[in-house]
């Protein structure tokens, strides 16, 4: 059976023409274009490549010559995908070919180290996509570097006939502006001259590298840009943004955050709506954007957006919030006042969705902290006994929404030097007194300090402190003890463990005196 020779499709772009047998450029335009790209083996070796709008597949083949490990080539026109498929099959090339348009590509399936978006931009805009949408989608598909080549403006002779393109919908400065949202290194490589020096055609080549770690939230908020200032503290990954609303902080919730895992969106929205309606003075509540307080990130995690509190890092060195016990008592009482605004009906629903710490397991001698108590060895048995005696299975005993992470790293000073509390990603149902008691345990508070806190808070609450309040605070302290011990060794960990041990010991003394 005679095999028909492979012929380059007649509709192949003049700068995409190569010999199907030798895979070498067939004309000056194609040869000059490849040279002007300036790509090197250092960039492509061992990388995966996504060639969007591959046309004849010239750049897919060229990427392999530069050492790419694997290429995924796609084009909406079957004449090109059929042609490239035959090239790939006959030569057994590591290229997968797919007939697909740009808007059908999915990051989970098509993401690659290097993305090529060459001579496709104007077509995508003409078909209804905005430059904002295109930049966001390209960033989601790119792991390492993005290359774009496109006509400079709507005045280009080759695209002037595309009447759907206007200066408002298509321009290089919009492209550059949008790409800087997602990449820290965006540069114009060159104007391409492969049409000849006499041509009026202006093709531009842009390279975008170093994708921002906060890229997944930037694509979800309109008119929002990163200021390249990480505000991360410990395990809290946060970034300073500038938005139409002013400075904002994007916080990536910890993997163990219970809120996105346990609360359906309507209940989550209601919880934060009720907090806002209470007009909080101390806690910094997240903001709602596009009818949501949670925004998806990779790996099943989520972002929340908060107003920026304090002084900008480049303007002044932020002062630490005071952590002496009189200030802490005032602070924790103020936090309780803010969280008191949620309704009893909401608390019941949060309990039903188990937005609470499973502390019963901590009362077991087989729990991890009890089997290896370390610095708590001399009070281990007393802690276990008290937890077993004081733990309550009565759901009504859990009568408050708690911050559940009142530790020093979550205290900041606002512009008026008032202490505010941030990071609400560990909100949970607890008791009226357990939140502040836990925060004081973390700082190693004395029995007298614990008594003072409970006495002052008791003047505002419907009941005095009870043993189940103390049991929950001890359980939370043991959770912190386990977390601190599991961290990599630093100079501050022994001090933190020492404070926790003092705080837990003093809490037992406080309970014994009740």
Secondary structure, DSSP 4 states (H G I P E B T S, - for coil): -PPPPP---TT--GGG-B-TTT--B-SHHHHHHHHHH---HHHHTT-EEEEET-TTSHHHHHHHHTT-SEEEEEES-HHHHHHHHHHHHHHT-SEEEEE--GGG--HHHH-EEEEEEES-HHHHHHTT--HHHHHHHHHHHEEEEEEEEEESSTT-TTTTT-TT--TTT--HHHHHHHHHHHEEEEEEEEEE-TT-TT----EEEEEEEEE-TTHHHHTTSTTEEEEEEE--BTTBEEEEEEETTEEEEEEEPPTT-HHHHH--HHHHHHHHHHHHHTT-SSB-PBPPBTTBS-EE-GGG-EEEEEE--S--TTTSPPPPPP-SHHHHHHHHHHHHHHHTTS-HHHHHHHHHTT-B---GGGGSTTSHHHHT-GGGGGGHHHHHHHHHHH----GGG--EEE-----GGGEEE-TTS-EEE---TT-EEE-TTHHHHHHHHHTT--HHHHHHHHHHHHTTSSS---HHHHHHHHHHHHHHHHHHHHSPP-TTHHHHHHHHHHHHHHHHHHHHT-
